[in-house]
């Protein structure tokens, strides 16, 4: 494991190198790309725990974002190397789950973003909220507690 100051233990991490097309008119990463990278991390984590897009389509169930709260603490720039991490922090076993995210600049070890997303289980055909299948309860389990106060 790395020496980064993660907010929680056992992060699921993807690595990103900032490309020039992610830079806005102010010379740093445009804010919406942080959400895009967190979404990429979330889908990669789901696949890694056995909940691929294909399985969700077969089950006709998915977790839809209900709310996003983000704290932008610093900027990323072209060619920066970032680590995007996420954790399942809540799952009621019925309808709702939440993830925490942290984005760290690998070169400086500085945290750039902290965020949380709340989800609701939905029927992929109707888009309506629906009770989550058993596999979602098992695979989207809360594994770690905060390591800092």
Residue pairs with C-beta under 8 A, 6 or more apart in sequence:
2 83
3 109
4 83
4 104
4 106
4 109
5 104
5 109
5 111
6 85
6 102
6 104
6 147
7 100
7 102
7 111
7 114
7 146
7 147
7 148
8 87
8 89
8 100
8 102
8 144
8 145
8 146
8 147
9 144
9 145
9 147
10 87
10 143
10 144
11 85
11 86
11 87
11 102
12 41
12 44
12 45
12 48
12 85
12 86
12 87
13 41
13 83
13 84
13 85
14 37
14 40
14 41
14 44
14 83
14 84
15 81
15 82
15 83
15 84
15 106
16 37
16 40
16 81
16 82
16 83
16 84
17 79
17 80
17 81
17 82
18 29
18 76
18 77
18 78
18 79
18 80
18 81
18 82
19 78
20 78
22 29
22 30
22 33
22 78
23 29
23 30
23 77
23 78
24 30
27 77
28 75
28 76
28 77
29 75
29 76
29 77
29 80
31 72
34 70
34 72
34 103
34 112
34 113
34 115
35 68
35 70
35 115
37 82
37 84
37 103
38 84
38 86
38 101
38 103
38 113
38 115
38 117
40 84
41 84
41 85
41 86
41 101
42 86
42 99
42 117
43 53
45 86
46 52
46 56
46 139
47 53
49 139
49 140
50 135
50 139
51 135
51 136
51 139
51 140
55 135
56 62
56 124
57 124
59 133
59 135
60 123
60 124
60 125
61 121
61 122
61 123
61 124
61 130
61 132
61 133
61 136
62 121
62 122
62 124
63 97
63 119
63 120
63 121
63 122
63 132
63 136
63 140
64 119
64 120
64 121
64 122
64 127
65 117
65 118
65 119
66 96
66 118
66 119
66 120
67 117
67 118
68 115
68 116
68 117
68 118
69 115
69 116
69 117
70 101
70 113
70 114
70 115
71 113
71 114
71 115
72 112
72 113
73 110
73 111
73 112
73 113
73 114
74 105
74 110
74 111
74 112
75 112
76 82
76 103
76 105
76 112
80 105
80 106
80 107
81 105
81 106
81 107
82 103
82 104
82 105
82 106
82 112
83 103
83 104
83 106
84 101
84 102
84 103
85 101
85 102
85 103
85 104
86 99
86 100
86 101
86 102
87 99
87 100
87 143
87 144
88 97
88 98
88 99
88 140
88 141
88 142
88 143
89 98
89 99
89 100
89 116
89 142
90 96
90 97
90 98
90 142
91 97
91 98
91 136
91 137
91 140
91 141
91 142
93 132
93 137
94 131
94 132
95 120
95 121
95 129
95 130
95 131
95 132
96 118
96 119
96 120
96 121
97 118
97 119
97 121
97 132
97 136
97 140
98 116
98 117
98 118
98 119
99 116
99 117
99 119
100 114
100 115
100 116
101 113
101 114
101 115
101 116
101 117
102 111
102 113
102 114
102 115
103 111
103 112
103 113
104 110
104 111
104 112
105 112
120 129
121 129
121 130
121 131
121 132
121 136
122 128
122 129
122 130
123 129
123 130
132 140
